[in-house]
Amino acid sequence: MPVSTVVFDLGGVVCRHQPELRLRELARRYGRTVEDVHRILYATGFIGETELGHWNAEEIVSEIGARLGRPVDRAELEPAWLASFPVDEQVLELVGRIAVRHRTAILTNNDLLLREALLGARPDFAGRFGDIVFSAAIHAVKPAAEAFRRTLSIVNAEPSETLFIDDSDSHVAGALQAGICAVRFQSARQLAAELERHGLLDGS
């Protein structure tokens, strides 16, 4: 069946995933070491909980302040929270070409604060992607089959007509097990070739 829908990972595909940038920025803003920030937010399992939707955006802000031992202003926190996700403009240009004739979506293992911060900073994403699905909103993370099932329900697509792009081998394997055609992302150039092969780029 021809591909009608392309689902992209966020960090590592649409955006470059550089978690050290968030750690450095949080450490700089709140007078902590990078090691402190990692221990307080990551090693405790807090980030994993946020990715499963156990905390909404405002609760995440409050909890980060509690864990850092000082009040945190959301407007100050959001740029630091986003720092790990610089957009790959070459990939975004490819998405725009696909979106001319096909459905496009994002599926990412991330929290609701990041979702709101991202859409606030990059309102153009709403025009490039028909649906932007965060694991925290569907209470399931890749590579679990339920994450793919719930996403396909949201985007109204069948597995056999969907192409999934992710930089993680385990996430690609999870998509394949769910009956979705999946490709591991390596570069914008490699992605363009894959999209051309599927006849998905406007004018191809």
C-alpha positions in Angstrom: 0.0 0.0 0.0 1.4 3.5 -0.8 2.6 5.6 2.1 0.0 8.3 3.1 1.5 9.3 6.4 5.1 10.0 7.6 5.8 10.0 11.3 9.0 11.6 12.6 10.9 11.4 15.8 11.7 14.8 17.3 15.1 14.5 19.1 17.6 13.1 16.7 15.6 13.6 13.6 13.6 16.9 13.3 15.8 18.3 15.9 19.4 17.4 16.8 19.3 15.8 20.3 22.0 17.3 22.4 21.0 16.7 26.1 24.2 18.1 27.4 23.1 21.6 26.2 20.0 21.4 28.6 22.2 20.3 31.5 24.7 23.1 30.9 22.0 25.7 30.6 20.1 24.6 33.7 23.4 24.5 35.6 24.3 28.0 34.5 20.9 29.5 35.2 20.4 28.0 38.6 23.9 27.9 40.1 24.4 24.2 40.0 27.0 21.9 38.5 26.1 19.8 35.4 26.5 16.7 37.6 24.1 18.1 40.2 21.4 18.7 37.6 21.8 15.3 36.1 21.6 13.6 39.5 18.6 15.7 40.6 16.5 15.4 37.5 17.6 12.4 35.5 19.2 9.8 37.9 16.1 10.0 40.1 13.8 8.8 37.4 11.9 12.2 37.3 12.4 12.7 33.6 11.1 9.2 32.8 8.0 10.0 34.9 7.4 13.2 32.9 7.7 11.4 29.6 4.9 9.1 30.7 2.6 12.0 31.6 2.7 11.7 35.4 3.3 15.5 35.6 1.7 18.3 33.6 3.7 21.4 32.4 3.0 23.5 35.5 3.7 20.6 37.8 7.0 20.0 36.1 8.1 23.7 36.6 7.1 23.5 40.3 8.9 20.2 40.8 12.1 21.4 39.2 12.1 24.4 41.5 11.6 22.1 44.5 14.3 19.8 43.4 16.7 22.6 42.7 15.8 24.3 46.0 14.8 27.6 44.6 11.8 29.2 42.8 11.9 28.7 39.1 10.2 31.1 36.6 8.6 29.2 33.7 9.5 31.9 31.2 13.2 31.5 32.2 13.0 27.7 32.4 11.5 27.0 29.0 14.5 28.2 26.8 16.8 26.0 29.0 14.4 23.1 28.6 14.4 23.5 24.9 18.2 23.9 24.6 18.7 20.2 23.9 16.6 20.4 20.7 18.1 22.7 18.1 16.0 22.3 14.9 17.5 20.6 11.9 16.3 23.1 9.2 17.3 20.7 6.4 15.0 18.0 7.8 12.2 20.6 8.4 12.5 21.6 4.7 12.0 18.0 3.7 8.9 17.8 6.0 7.4 20.8 4.2 7.8 19.1 0.9 6.2 15.9 2.1 3.3 17.8 3.7 2.2 19.2 0.3 0.6 15.8 -0.5 0.9 13.6 2.6 0.1 13.6 6.2 3.0 14.3 8.6 3.3 13.9 12.3 5.8 13.8 15.2 6.0 11.0 17.8 8.4 11.7 20.6 9.2 10.4 24.1 9.0 13.7 25.9 7.2 15.7 28.5 4.3 18.3 28.3 6.5 21.3 29.3 8.7 20.6 26.3 5.7 20.3 24.1 4.3 23.7 25.1 7.7 25.4 25.0 8.4 24.0 21.5 5.1 25.1 20.0 5.5 28.5 21.6 9.0 28.9 20.2 8.3 27.3 16.8 4.7 28.0 15.8 5.6 27.0 12.3 5.7 23.4 13.5 1.9 23.4 13.6 1.9 24.1 9.9 4.4 21.5 9.0 3.0 18.6 11.1 -0.7 17.6 11.2 -0.2 16.0 14.6 2.5 16.4 17.2 2.3 13.5 19.6 4.2 13.5 22.9 4.5 10.3 24.9 3.3 12.3 28.0 0.0 13.0 26.2 -0.7 9.3 25.3 0.9 7.8 28.4 3.1 5.4 26.4 6.7 5.6 25.2 8.4 4.1 22.2 9.3 1.3 21.5 6.1 0.0 23.2 3.5 -1.2 20.7 0.9 0.9 22.5 2.7 4.1 21.7 2.5 3.3 18.0 -1.1 2.1 18.2 -2.2 5.3 20.0 -0.3 7.5 17.6 -1.8 5.8 14.5 -5.3 6.3 16.0 -4.6 10.1 16.5 -3.2 10.5 13.0 -5.9 8.3 11.5 -3.6 6.0 9.6 -3.1 2.3 9.1 0.2 0.7 9.9 0.6 -0.5 6.3 0.3 3.1 4.9 2.7 4.7 7.5 6.4 5.4 7.3 8.2 6.0 10.6 11.6 7.8 10.9 13.7 7.5 14.1 17.4 7.6 15.0 17.0 4.8 17.6 17.4 1.2 16.5 15.1 0.0 19.2 12.3 2.4 18.2 12.6 1.4 14.6 12.4 -2.2 15.6 9.3 -1.4 17.7 7.6 0.2 14.7 8.4 -2.7 12.5 6.9 -5.1 15.0 3.8 -2.9 15.0 3.5 -3.5 11.2 4.9 0.0 10.3 7.5 0.6 7.6 10.4 2.2 9.5 13.7 3.7 8.6 16.6 4.6 10.9 17.6 8.3 10.4 21.3 9.0 9.8 21.4 12.3 8.0 19.2 14.7 6.0 20.8 13.6 2.8 20.0 9.9 3.6 16.5 10.8 4.6 15.9 12.6 1.3 17.0 9.5 -0.6 14.6 7.3 1.5 11.7 9.7 0.9 12.5 9.9 -2.8 12.5 6.1 -2.9 9.0 6.1 -1.5 7.8 8.8 -3.9 7.0 11.2 -1.0 8.7 14.4 -1.9 6.7 17.0 -3.7 7.8 16.8 -7.4 9.3 13.3 -7.0 
